């Protein structure tokens, strides 16, 4: 982008705003069919350790295959919208 001042023309570099960066990373996240722990933490805005705590307390929907944890994005979204039913 070019900006004209009285004396000269200044060429500005375009950089993404933090909202644009966050939205593009969330778009990439939702294109995945299966999430890992780090994806869920990014989506929920919490630490990876907190996700492991939720898993160990059986409070979050997940699939375990061998030693690996997987999460279905739709199940996480539904769980989040469900709220605390207690």
N, C-alpha and C positions, 0 to 999 in steps of 0.2 A: 504494500500500500504506500502511496506517496502522499505526503502532506506538504502543502505549499505555505511558506511563511513570506513575509515581506521581502526578505533578502535572498532566500534560497529555497530549493525544494529538498525535502528530507525524505529519504526512503526508510520506511519502518518495516521491520520484520514482524510477521504475524506469528503469535504464539497462542496456543490454546489456553483458555481460561481453566481454572481448576474444575469448574462444573462440566465443561466439555470433556476434559480428561476422564473425570469420574463416570460420566454417562457412556463414553466409548468403552471403558473397561467393564462396566455393567452389561453393556450390549454383548460384548464378547463372552461374558460369564453366562448369560442366558442362552447363548448359542450352544453351550455344552449340554449334553444329555445326562451326564453324570458328573457330580461334583466331588472333590476331595475335601479334606478338612480345611485347607487354606482357602478354598473357594467359599465355603460356608462362613468362615470367619470374616472374609472380605464382605460378603453380602450382608451379614448381620452387624458388621462394624465392631467386632470384638476380637479377643485374642484367640489364637489357636488352642492355648491351654484351656480356655473357657469352653470351647467346643468339646474337647476331651472330657472335661468335667460333666458336661451335659450328657455325653454318651455314657460315661460310667454310671451316672445316676438314672439312666434309661429315660431321659426327658426329651430326647430329640429323635425323630425317625431317621434310621440309617440302615444300611445293608453291610454286613461284614462277610467278606470272602477271605478265608484264611486269616492272615494278619492285617489285611487292608480294610479300611473303612471307606464306604462310598455313600453318597447322598443323592437322592433324586430331587432335582430343583422344585418340581411341583409339590412334592411332599413337604419340603422345607417351607415353601410359601404357604401351603395350607396350614401347617403347624403354627406358623407365625400368626396367621390371621385368626386361628382358633383361640389363641390367648390362654390364660390360665383358667382352667375349668374348675378349680377347687373352690 
